[in-house]
Amino acid sequence: MATVSSSTSSSASSELARIEREVKRIQQQLDVKNSGTEVQEFQKDSRDVKIDNNATARDIGRLQENTNRLNLFSALSEGDSVDVYRFKVITTAKTTIGVLNESREVEGKVRFQVFNKATGRLVADSAEKAGEAKSNWEALRDGTFELNSGDYVLRVSRSSNIGAERNTEYSYALQISQGLYKNDYDTIERAARDTDDPYGVGTGVSEATTTLTSSIASSVSFLQNLPPIGTPASAKLLGLFISSVA
């Protein structure tokens, strides 16, 4: 019983420290806004594919310290076991990955992994038994992990892919940042269609279509408790953070 109590206390302390860091980061971002610096927001649509692997990974942008923040909104739809994305890190710096699931019940049922694309090495893993990779994931959640410049693959999968859980839809959102930001990039991924090529060839999601634009979507209806895209960037950050710890 004492061990359980100690573990709960440690978890609570860790969460409190994370809250304090996020509140400080939010205030710093508000200071940037109040200084007259305009935060530009960009949005693009992406389309899921039936066959997900590194070759079909969808691009979610370029991460640069105190410049860009990357936001991803998607879901593992019924029968969809994995989503794969790619992103480029421009600067070696402490990096934060914020996660918002559709509900508290979904926590632990969706697994997040970050791989170095060039080497294939697993950098971080949200699975409880992932060892050092799990520690790295927690450090990314805390914003204390230094992610080296380079190309990365983000793999989102079901913790269990059997029985009823295989056919349950899990919505999720992620924010990847290095310090503050001047540009906010949103990627909204839609479910794969039965009429599409399983590898995403000829689906109409061309390079021109997926180029980031300055249009802002009014909301992301499939995520509960998620602030509308198009609200001020600082408010969106606050909304994601508050929803994730509520």
Secondary structure, 3 states (H helix, E strand, C coil): CHHHHHHHHHHHHHHHHHHHHHHHHHHHHHHHHHCCCCCEEEEEEEECCCCCCHHHCEEEEEECCCCEEEEEEEEECCCCCEEEEEEEECCCEEEEEEEEECCHHHCCCEEEEEEECCCCCEEEECCCCCCHHHHHHHHHHHCCEEECCEEEEEEEEECCCCHHHHHCCEEEEEEEECCCCCEEEEEEEECCCCCCCCCCCCCCCCHHHHCCECCCCCCCCCCCCCCCCCCCHHHHHHHHHHHHHC
